[in-house]
Amino acid sequence: MAEGSAIFLDTTIQIARFLREKKMKERIKERISGYHISVSSPVVQMEFKRRVLGDALYLLRVINNEGSYSGARRVVENLPAAHRRKEKICLAMLSEIFEEADDVELTNRAKRYLRTLLKSGIQWFRNSVGHLVSGSACYWANYPILEKKPYQRYEMGGKRCSELNGLCPVVEFLKQKADVCARVLEFLRGIPAQHKTEDLLKAENFLLGLVDNPASGAENDPCLTVGDLIIALESDGIPHFYTMNYRDSQFLCNVLNQTLIVRHNKPEREDSIYSPEDKPWNFGATE
């Protein structure tokens, strides 16, 4: 990879770097090491905070309620299908502290690990990348996790822009990116209906709303409801985009003229690379 090149790390990559098995972490590290700098953004940080650290707080509460590691694991393993992502993240966190030990030791170890994660997780995120773009300047991404009572009570802040009474910085960011938003909207409207995912449809409708009312951005909680779109706008100008979400990124990277690099779920598979020079890509494929 050319010296001076930059790679953008999205939420799926950052979560995998933190929670996936050793081989997966090694494959991601190998990819990133070929670049001069790795880059991420406020909304990626917000999603990491909401998904990983939010689930860490949930898991700590479950352990406290159940009184044991084994009891908490049973609760997580029996979560409804609608909470499959939460189950995966929680089980990954529990596996980080698992070794041969009795249930009491595992329980204490899990609680110590989760407390450390809540206190230091945001700093790990920031330290794990070479640069964090200012991007949307998401307010909640930088809101600190406050420990009110060790192992018991924590304040994480909110997750909706609309809770900030018009003070959310994302509105100004979207105004600055108006030309890019118009280009993305035109591209999304041209995608055949059968290839539009639910998230792409949400992004298209959100951008259509901005056309009618540019100041409405925060009212629709974009960092929460169309996070992939805001992350794409934050990554604009970074030539390489690294993700495990091929299905939506194939379209957003195309319109932003980025090289899309896809890390597959199986560590033994090589990354797939789609460069701007290789267009047109096979749109609609699920990899």
Number of C-alpha atoms within 10 A of each C-alpha: 10 8 9 8 14 22 26 29 22 25 24 16 21 23 18 20 19 19 21 20 14 12 12 19 17 14 17 18 12 11 15 18 12 15 16 14 16 22 20 28 27 24 29 27 22 24 23 23 25 20 17 22 24 17 21 26 22 15 27 26 17 18 22 17 11 15 13 19 25 16 16 22 18 11 14 21 13 11 12 10 9 8 11 14 12 21 21 14 22 23 17 16 22 24 14 14 16 14 9 8 10 10 13 13 15 19 24 13 17 23 24 15 18 23 21 13 18 24 17 13 20 21 10 12 19 16 11 16 18 14 15 18 14 13 21 23 18 22 20 23 24 15 16 13 18 13 15 10 9 10 18 12 13 16 13 19 15 14 20 18 24 17 13 15 9 15 13 22 17 23 21 17 19 23 15 12 16 16 11 16 21 15 13 24 19 15 15 21 15 9 14 10 10 7 15 18 13 10 16 22 15 16 22 21 15 20 24 17 15 18 14 9 10 16 16 16 25 23 16 15 19 22 26 16 15 20 19 23 24 25 23 21 20 24 24 20 13 19 18 25 25 26 21 19 20 21 19 19 21 22 22 23 24 20 17 19 18 21 21 26 24 22 24 17 13 9 17 10 10 11 19 12 14 21 17 16 10 9 11 10 14 10 15 17 10 11 11
